[in-house]
């Protein structure tokens, strides 16, 4: 059974900004799709803990920060950043 992945408006804005700044915009689009697939499948294995309740997943050229509610099988992507090497 998969998880529902929700991108908060701030995360969507971050993703749009990353797309604009990226030297390879298709890579940002592909990274977003990969993040969605991996987090929907298993957000605990496909990311790493940053702080209590906050995790991150790296999909070149971006990193996404997210929270997991295992009881509801829900993932909330809270922030996205373009990795320094991708701008």
Secondary structure as the mmCIF struct_conf table of DSSP 4:
data_model
#
loop_
_struct_conf.conf_type_id
_struct_conf.id
_struct_conf.beg_label_comp_id
_struct_conf.beg_label_asym_id
_struct_conf.beg_label_seq_id
_struct_conf.end_label_comp_id
_struct_conf.end_label_asym_id
_struct_conf.end_label_seq_id
HELX_LH_PP_P HELX_LH_PP_P1 UNK A 2 UNK A 3
STRN STRN1 UNK A 4 UNK A 7
HELX_RH_AL_P HELX_RH_AL_P1 UNK A 9 UNK A 21
BEND BEND1 UNK A 23 UNK A 23
HELX_RH_AL_P HELX_RH_AL_P2 UNK A 25 UNK A 42
TURN_TY1_P TURN_TY1_P1 UNK A 43 UNK A 45
BEND BEND2 UNK A 46 UNK A 47
STRN STRN2 UNK A 48 UNK A 51
TURN_TY1_P TURN_TY1_P2 UNK A 52 UNK A 53
STRN STRN3 UNK A 54 UNK A 59
TURN_TY1_P TURN_TY1_P3 UNK A 60 UNK A 61
STRN STRN4 UNK A 62 UNK A 69
TURN_TY1_P TURN_TY1_P4 UNK A 70 UNK A 73
STRN STRN5 UNK A 74 UNK A 82
HELX_RH_3T_P HELX_RH_3T_P1 UNK A 84 UNK A 86
#
